[in-house]
């Protein structure tokens, strides 16, 4: 979904945690959220190229590297530097939101603190990301949903399993049943907003659909009325 107004976003990347091979898809996704006005990456580049973040790759996407030497084994100085910079950026008042690119739960409190200040926090990471970090973000985007799978660069579409569709049904049903509409009909737009607020990592692409309307039809357990931007749904009577 494209924003009607462009948000200025600060994109902060954990070099030790996210592979560089997904950088194109990451910034394509960020472009749907707003403008990546600030692009920084944190890690120890002195002993090699962490996760493939080469100088050429950083230059191609205008990402500014912040070198942090690992002074002690087992400690990630890059995480600390990222958090310190994030707080400076937050209090500068120049940005509308943050994109934290990592699967590391260490950034949970940072995400919460930014949200307390009234700014939006988007997380981008792998499916292994701990739930605490996911929940701390306004929205969490799985790399598995945006990465290009095939060598030709085309995204492969995975057919959802019955288990996946049932999981999606339970989430959507929970939202629909919580509405205060006496006849049970709710607009699809309202459902989408409630899903995002209740489940930050909810993404129709997880279930093989590009749009919520497609997913609802694929599930096959909701009644539907209206068309285009005025679609309403309700649970089918058993």
C-alpha angles and dihedrals in degrees: 000000000000120000117240089218123038114243119210105232133194109215113202118184129199101218094193093055110039125056117238091224089081096052096106093053092044094057092041087057093045089054089063089056100045144290117323092222094163123037120182135160128198130205148093107290094167096089098045138299111316113220091345097297095150125177089252092053092049092049092048091059098033092243115162111221120220110201115215117180116221097235093174128036113250095019121106109214089179092067091054093048091049092053093048092050091046091057092049090050091046093055093045088076092215099115137064097207150345135245111207110196106199144094092217120119089210088086094059095099092044091055091048092049093051091050090050086060090056099254125126120250122205118189124201119190147118127291090259090069111127115253092238092065092043092052092048091062126078087226131004120201120201116224087217088066096052106033121106110240106187128071089235090064094245118131114242117224115225117212109235118241123231088253091054093048092048090052091051090047092054092051094047092043091053090056096044093050092051093061119105095223107129094214094046095240115133131175117255090230091058090048091052093051092048092049091053092050096045099037112030093188095049108128127163088218089068086068097043098262130114095205136035091236090057091050093049090053092046091054090052097200100103133077115231135202136170128034144246110359095354103065118147128189140188136178116275116246111249 
